[in-house]
Amino acid sequence: SESEEDEKSFVTSQYCRQVTYSLSKEFGVARQEVGEYTHYWTYEKGSDPNTIRANLLTAAYLQPQDPLFFEAPQMPVVVYSNEFQLKRLNPNP
C-alpha cells in the first residue's frame, strides 16, 4: 500500500540523444556532435494546494570517441539540478 507521502510525489524520466551538425574544415562533410542526456523530473504537492514543487536532474554521458568513455560508459560525467515552483494563476476559476 502507498503511504500518504507517496501519493504526493510523481516521478518521470526521459532519455535524449542530441545530434548537432555544423560546418567542418573538410568540404562537403558536416561536422557532427552527439550528446546523450537523461532527465529525471520529481514533482511534489506543496503545503499550499495550488503549488507544486519540482526538481529536474539532468545527467550527461560521454560518447565512445571520448578517451575516458570505456572507464565508465554508463556513468554520467556531469549532473545538473534545477528546482522549480509551479503555482496556479487562477486558484478559483
KEKEGU-771498 format. One line per 10 residues: their letters; for each residue x, y, z of C-alpha. Coordinates in steps of 0.25 Angstrom, whole numbers, padded with zeros to 4 digits. Layout:
N
a) X,Y,Z; ...
END
This chain:
93
seseedeksf) 0000,0000,0000; 0005,0014,-0003; 0007,0024,0008; 0002,0038,0008; 0015,0043,0005; 0016,0034,-0008; 0003,0040,-0012; 0008,0054,-0012; 0020,0050,-0021; 0021,0047,-0036
vtsqycrqvt) 0034,0044,-0044; 0037,0043,-0059; 0050,0041,-0067; 0054,0044,-0081; 0066,0039,-0089; 0070,0049,-0100; 0081,0047,-0111; 0084,0061,-0118; 0091,0061,-0131; 0096,0075,-0136
yslskefgva) 0102,0077,-0150; 0111,0089,-0153; 0121,0093,-0163; 0135,0085,-0163; 0148,0088,-0169; 0146,0077,-0180; 0137,0082,-0192; 0124,0075,-0193; 0125,0067,-0180; 0117,0072,-0168
rqevgeythy) 0123,0072,-0154; 0115,0064,-0144; 0114,0066,-0129; 0106,0056,-0121; 0101,0057,-0107; 0094,0047,-0098; 0085,0052,-0086; 0075,0047,-0076; 0065,0056,-0070; 0059,0052,-0057
wtyekgsdpn) 0047,0060,-0052; 0041,0059,-0038; 0028,0066,-0035; 0023,0068,-0021; 0010,0075,-0015; 0013,0087,-0007; 0007,0091,0006; -0002,0101,-0002; -0012,0093,-0011; -0009,0102,-0022
tiranlltaa) 0006,0100,-0022; 0015,0088,-0027; 0030,0087,-0025; 0038,0081,-0036; 0053,0077,-0037; 0060,0074,-0050; 0073,0065,-0050; 0080,0065,-0064; 0091,0055,-0065; 0101,0056,-0077
ylqpqdplff) 0109,0044,-0082; 0122,0042,-0090; 0122,0037,-0105; 0130,0025,-0110; 0140,0035,-0117; 0143,0041,-0103; 0156,0036,-0097; 0150,0033,-0084; 0137,0026,-0089; 0142,0012,-0086
eapqmpvvvy) 0145,0015,-0072; 0131,0018,-0068; 0122,0016,-0080; 0109,0017,-0072; 0113,0027,-0062; 0109,0042,-0064; 0121,0052,-0065; 0112,0063,-0060; 0099,0065,-0053; 0091,0078,-0053
snefqlkrln) 0080,0080,-0042; 0069,0091,-0044; 0058,0094,-0035; 0044,0099,-0039; 0032,0104,-0032; 0019,0103,-0040; 0007,0112,-0036; -0007,0112,-0041; -0010,0126,-0046; -0025,0125,-0044
pnp) -0027,0117,-0032; -0042,0119,-0032; -0047,0118,-0047
END
